[in-house]
Amino acid sequence: MAASIPARVVVVDTSVVINLVHVNRLDILGRLDGWEFVVPEQIVEEVSEPSQAAMLMDALIAGPLRKEPSTKTAELEIYAELRQVMGRGEAACLAMAQSGTGWLPPTSVAGFCGKENRD
């Protein structure tokens, strides 16, 4: 039996969520084998339009997306620094990706070139 390959984890930003909601395709994230998609709590809070928020909640329950809390000290420090120059969602995504998780930020082209989560 072959060893399982660790999933590549992508931190998803608000714009990605809303764009997929607009075309009713959040489900597509669950169809990409070898990839896992997480959203920081701040992203869930930013999706405030009721129908979009409902679709996001459905995706979180169904599993194509997973809500991830920001709990690591390094991540919170990076977040605080980034908040000085950008919005909550963007700062949360980048802090989560930069804090040593090995996860990929939402705009990372390198993410589609084989970097794997080693956690």
Secondary structure, 3 states (H helix, E strand, C coil): CCCCCCCEEEECCHHHHHHHHHCCCHHHHHHCCCEEEEEEHHHHHHCCCHHHHHHHHHHHHHCCCEEECCCCHHHHHHHHHHCCCCCHHHHHHHHHHHCCCCCECCCCCHHHHCCCCCC
